[in-house]
Amino acid sequence: MSLLEINNATLKFGGVVAVNDLSFAVEEGEVYAIVGPNGAGKSTVFNLISRFYDPFAGSFRFDGKDLLKRKPDQIADLGIARTFQNIELFDHATVLQNLLIGRHRHRRSNFVQEMLFAPKVRRAELVNRAAVEQVIDFLDLQPYRNKMIAGLPYGVRKVVELGRALASGPKLLLLDEPASGLSVEETQDMRWWIDDIRKQMGITVLMVEHDMGLVSSVSDRVLALADGAKLAEGTPAEVQSNPAVIEAYLGAGAA
């Protein structure tokens, strides 16, 4: 059984078919990338998995569980975390505070216990702090831990968002254009982190990305989309050399 299984997924916005009878599976422990031109439906697939959208048709299963029976606020509890194209952080909180928010799904105390800072809450706080400190060390965020998000460079904020997702302790990490807006050096760092996230943390990665250099260097398999439908699936080299993919990117003359 695959970790994530999507079968015959279809999503329509009025007369526009955003995702068209799409099927694919992500195996545990792999890095799986989705590529395609702008408007191909890549981020829409992420929004379907996150339950922001309800599909017109199709099935979504994660770790043997039916995702369509879950609400958006229940997805993180299953072990799915994500980043966004447009960074979604709390600007007037520190890096440390933003990362601790990623631990919210592990909260098991009630309001009264929180108010009294009961022993159960203190023990959980120690565990959560330790988990966040590991992420800070992993992503080299020590110089920024107590700085406000609003004052940080774009590249650092991008890493903080990745850190918040990792802090939740996911089984599956959805990365929506992780290299977007990054410098060459920052993209290289992202490449190493994605590789280590899979190898050292044992987290499966599903990634949407335009940077084919990054895709080729970290991905086990690639899915190419156009107009919401599957064009090709295979290794990075197989997909990049596929005539249908070349035509979708560059036009019929190039193919």
Disulfide bonds with the S-S distance in Angstrom:
none
